[in-house]
Amino acid sequence: MKTMRAFIIGIFTVCCGSTATKAQDVYLSIPENNIFNRSEFTSLPTRVMNTNRTNWDYNFFGFAPTAPTFNSTSGPTFTHSSSSSSLPSSVLLWQLESMGGQLPSTGYFGYLPGFQSFSTSAVKWFEPSVSTLGGGFNRGNINFTFKIPAAQFAANIFRAGNYSMDISQNYNDFTPRNFKTILVIPSSIRWLTTSLTKYIEISSLNNYRTTGTQVFSLENTEIAHTIDFNFWAKASANVQFTSSKGVPGTRNIASIKLGSNGSALTTKALSANFQNFSPANLSVVAGNRNSFTPELYVSADDFKNNFFEAGTYTFELNFNAISTDNSINSLQNTAVQLKVLPRSEITIPSSGRNVNFNFNTAAQYTNGQSQMIPNQIILSNNESFELYVKSDENYFKKGGLQTDINSNILQIGIDGSSVNAPLSKTPQKILFNGTPALDRELNVRYTIPSAGAQSLVGKENTTYSINVYYSFTAI
């Protein structure tokens, strides 16, 4: 008798344990590639329920089959587990894939509905045959295929975490009767743009004459993310410079600021340490992509003082998109190269284009003459240089015809220099070791010394002319 009591108690214990079995929720892990690339997600066949029976329920004396249905008992949206974010039920589509390894029979007006979404109303997931002769189904797993169309990724916010919806189904012998469908969104940040280099070319001296800030776009930046993040950046310790002649040097990186076209970034001077350039967190938005255009800024004075010399200026930018909880980050490096092409200009204002010597007195022939033309030459050169002068002929002309008055009676020099070069068709150096300069004004000295002036005695009383040319040679 004691043995029988133990057996009965054992049976009771097993039965109680079976009634406590927890419903199996449906978890769908959505790959970040589908979210970020906005490409359709289609699951593998996924077990939703299980059954040990093989036939449908029929009502009204066996003539009307009961269609199996789903309905949402938690509302029309998938709700996020830890935020107020939600997704509409239309995000997720589903369709029966198999029952016990194959689709149920669709004979005698049975059919398989296409892909549908959950609703707070009952939605049929299969239409059984109208007759008991139409066939049933296999016992075993009831599998569904789930799909998220590409357009849903572009239209909605998919925030990292779990989105769930409570689902109920109407067949007592299908288990579980109630379950959650859960969309699992990974935590991720990814750069979609890969601008690993940025080349900037300066080919005009006018860039240095403007009073406005120089702005250089780093082109559009697009970052895909399922979590909020901040935009951090740093740069090389210095700007590395190599002149057009191969001479190395450095420039202060702090003379360059980073900001953006728009309000996405705060404008700050670059440094060798990471700084947060986000005025506020960059939140997850519909489509899961944040797009903005970083820009570099250099003030007019810094640009003229630090980036005028011809050559190549290089530095590296290090960008880092860091989640607000510092758990995830995504790095992107961009090598910036600013190429300043060799450029030079010589300008002679119209007021200084004619230099006239008049010989009217004996003293002028005896002692010669000299004139200083203030600011006659305005020169710009972004390389070290030498300045030369020459004439187009070796003799002065009269009325377009060559005379016997040699060009070398005229000597030319620069104020502040002791050099007086006799004018010749051969270029003569009048400025040595000139350093890069923008719009430098030069006073030019013209001299006809006494010997040259005396050689003019007896010449016809008329006008003699010669053209003078100035030129650079880079050193």
Secondary structure, DSSP 4 states (H G I P E B T S, - for coil): -HHHHHHHHHHHHHHHHHHTPPP--EEEE--HHHHHHT--EEPPPEEEEEES--S--EETTTTEEPPPEEEESS-SEEEESSSS-EEEGGG-EEEEEEETTBPPP-TTT-B----B---SS-EES-B--SSGGG----SEEEEEEEEE-HHHHHHS---SEEEEEEEEES-TTEE-SEEEEEEEE---EEE-----EEEEEE--GGGGT-SSPEEEE---EEEEESS-EEEEEEE-SEEEEEETTS-EEEEEGGGSEEEESSSSS--EE--SS-EE--SS-B---TTSEEEE-EEEEE-HHHHHHHS-SSEEEEEEEEEEEEETTSS-EEEEEEEEEEEE---EEEE--GGGS-------SHHHHHH-EEEEEEEEEEEEESS-EEEEEEESSSEEEETTEEEEEEGGGSEEEETT----EEP-SS-EEEEEEEPPEEEEEEEEEEEE-HHHHHTTTT--SS--B--EEEEEEE-
